[in-house]
Amino acid sequence: MMRQLYPVDHQNPLGTTRTLLGMLWEIADFEGMYLPTWDDSDSTPEGRLLQQPRQLERADPFAPVMTANHAPSVLQILQEDPQRRIGVFLRPCEWRSFYVLINGSGDLLQNLFKISADCTGVLAVDDFIRLAKGDPLQMTRQVLHFASQGGILPSRHQASCQMCENPFPNDVDLHFELFGVPTEEQLILDFSNPETAQALSNKTLASEVPSIVADRREQVLQDLARWRASSFEKIKVQLGPDLLSLQGLADHIRSCESCQITLTTQCPLIDLEMLLDPSDPELQQFLIWLQSCSGCGVCDQTCPEEYPLFGVIFSLRGIQ
């Protein structure tokens, strides 16, 4: 691993990120790059496979909104053309889902360059649209401005982000470190391949990461972990023991058509037909599904029976 500090131009970390990704595109000889990108008709940035580096002018990988888990879309792109060299930006939870989906198939990773960032959390989609109205990048600017403190006020995030214990990626080729970093002045990039890091450094003014910056990041991560652990415990207390049972979750999903639709359309890891199979009295398929949960929270939608679907799933996913 090789960490480098890059200066931010004109206090514009998003613009600098776009420039760095464009340089990386040339260095790695990508044939495309998949990441959240704005279109004129969008109310939120959506995952798109870009064909040209100039399209990065509309990229917004740090926007605090997530309308879907994009792991299945990336998998489909790779399956259609596994020889195509592409860079892909996903959130840490999406990468966790992706690894479950490929089920150890290393062939799909050969031409894939994996990119991610510290996840500062996302807002509910409706909240993001309301707050970003008139200036779609203002929420991204806020997130990056407060990254040095761990992001915007955690209680504004959707429940999945308030409880997430792994808001940073593992096993990626490029990691944008945001927590604890004054992003309007500098960005920290962590590369798995030192040669790629050196090639990008040769194109811009990169430097070593001072120890004081690393120490500040570690302190922010510790503070964030304590807050999120406390938030998780509060949510479990609110749910109570009656809700926190595997059988109770199974009974609800099997009876609630609305939650079945939510899971079928949103969860990238579910096989609803297997979960609904009455010949599984020990609920082994439920256990397998829960243990694969990445915590992305796309199933965190309103149930007409007011059943806290995501809170129960997240609380139960570590059971054996």
Residue pairs with C-beta under 8 A, 6 or more apart in sequence:
1 190
1 191
1 192
2 190
2 191
2 193
2 194
2 197
2 198
3 177
3 188
3 189
3 190
3 191
3 208
3 209
3 214
4 188
4 189
4 191
4 197
4 200
4 201
4 206
4 207
4 208
4 209
5 186
5 187
5 188
5 206
5 207
5 208
5 209
5 210
5 213
6 16
6 20
6 186
6 187
6 188
6 189
6 204
6 205
6 206
7 16
7 185
7 186
7 205
8 16
8 183
8 184
8 185
8 186
8 187
9 15
9 16
9 19
11 184
11 185
12 184
13 62
13 144
13 183
13 184
13 187
14 60
14 62
14 137
14 140
14 141
14 144
16 187
17 59
17 61
17 62
17 176
17 187
18 56
18 57
18 59
20 187
20 189
20 200
20 204
21 33
21 35
21 53
21 56
21 59
21 87
21 115
22 53
22 56
23 200
23 203
23 204
24 30
24 87
24 113
24 174
24 196
24 200
25 33
25 53
25 56
25 87
26 53
27 196
27 199
27 200
27 203
28 85
28 87
28 113
28 196
29 85
30 85
30 86
30 87
30 113
31 84
31 85
31 86
32 49
32 50
32 51
32 84
32 86
32 87
33 49
33 50
33 53
33 56
33 86
33 87
33 88
33 89
34 47
34 48
34 49
34 50
34 70
34 73
34 74
34 77
34 86
34 87
34 88
34 89
35 47
35 48
35 50
35 59
35 61
35 87
35 88
35 89
35 115
36 45
36 46
36 47
36 48
36 59
36 60
36 61
36 63
36 89
37 45
37 46
37 47
37 48
37 50
37 55
37 58
37 59
37 60
38 45
38 58
38 59
38 60
38 136
39 46
39 48
39 58
42 136
43 129
44 63
44 65
44 67
44 125
44 128
44 129
45 59
45 60
45 63
45 65
45 136
46 67
47 68
47 70
47 73
47 74
49 77
49 86
50 56
50 59
60 136
60 137
60 140
61 89
61 115
61 117
61 176
62 117
62 120
62 140
62 143
62 144
62 178
63 128
63 137
63 139
63 140
63 143
64 120
64 121
64 122
64 123
64 128
64 139
64 140
64 142
64 143
64 151
64 152
64 157
65 122
65 123
65 125
65 128
65 139
66 91
66 122
66 296
66 297
66 298
67 125
68 266
68 298
69 93
69 94
69 97
69 266
69 267
69 268
69 294
69 296
69 298
70 90
70 94
71 90
71 94
71 95
71 97
71 98
71 101
71 268
72 101
72 268
74 88
74 90
74 98
75 98
75 101
75 102
75 108
77 84
77 86
78 84
78 86
78 108
78 112
79 108
82 107
82 108
82 110
82 111
83 111
84 111
85 111
85 113
86 111
86 112
86 113
87 113
87 115
88 112
88 113
88 114
88 115
89 115
89 116
89 117
90 98
90 114
90 115
90 116
91 116
91 117
91 119
91 296
92 116
92 119
92 166
92 167
92 168
92 169
92 170
93 119
93 160
93 164
93 166
93 294
93 295
93 296
93 297
94 294
94 296
95 114
95 116
95 169
95 170
95 171
95 172
96 166
96 294
96 295
96 296
97 268
97 269
97 294
97 296
99 171
100 269
100 292
100 294
101 268
101 269
102 108
102 109
113 173
113 174
114 169
114 171
114 172
114 173
114 174
115 172
115 173
115 174
115 175
115 176
116 169
116 172
116 174
116 175
116 176
117 169
117 175
117 176
117 177
117 178
118 147
118 167
118 168
118 175
118 176
118 177
118 178
118 179
119 161
119 164
119 167
119 168
120 143
120 146
120 147
120 150
120 151
120 152
120 167
120 178
120 179
121 151
121 152
121 154
121 157
121 158
121 161
121 162
121 164
121 167
122 128
122 157
122 158
122 161
122 297
123 131
123 139
123 156
123 157
123 158
124 158
127 156
128 139
131 138
131 139
132 138
132 139
142 152
143 151
143 152
144 178
144 183
144 184
145 183
145 184
146 152
147 178
147 179
147 180
147 181
147 183
148 179
148 180
148 181
148 182
148 183
148 216
148 220
149 220
150 179
150 180
150 220
150 223
150 224
150 227
151 178
151 179
154 161
154 162
154 224
154 227
154 228
154 231
155 162
158 297
158 300
159 235
159 297
159 300
159 310
159 311
159 314
160 295
160 296
160 297
160 300
160 310
160 314
161 167
161 297
162 228
162 231
162 232
162 235
163 228
163 231
163 232
163 235
163 295
163 314
164 228
164 295
165 225
165 228
165 229
165 232
165 295
166 295
167 179
167 224
167 228
168 175
168 177
168 179
168 221
169 175
172 192
173 191
173 192
173 193
173 196
174 189
174 190
174 191
174 192
174 196
175 189
175 190
175 191
176 187
176 188
176 189
176 190
177 187
177 188
177 189
177 190
177 217
179 217
179 220
179 221
179 224
180 213
180 216
180 217
180 218
180 219
180 220
180 221
181 187
181 188
181 213
181 216
181 217
186 213
188 209
188 213
188 217
189 197
189 200
189 206
191 197
191 200
197 206
200 206
232 314
232 315
235 311
235 315
236 244
236 311
236 315
238 311
239 308
239 311
239 312
239 315
242 248
243 308
243 312
244 312
244 315
244 316
246 283
246 286
246 287
246 290
246 316
246 319
247 283
248 312
249 286
249 312
249 313
249 316
250 275
250 283
250 286
252 259
252 305
252 307
252 309
252 312
253 259
253 260
253 263
253 275
253 276
254 275
254 276
256 303
256 304
256 305
256 307
258 303
258 304
258 305
259 303
259 307
259 309
260 272
262 299
262 301
262 303
262 309
263 270
263 272
263 299
263 309
264 270
264 272
266 298
266 299
266 301
267 298
267 299
268 296
269 289
269 292
269 293
269 294
270 289
271 285
271 289
274 280
274 285
275 285
275 286
275 289
277 285
280 286
287 319
287 320
290 313
290 316
290 317
290 319
291 317
291 318
291 319
293 313
293 314
293 317
295 314
295 317
297 310
297 314
299 309
299 310
299 313
300 309
300 310
301 309
303 309
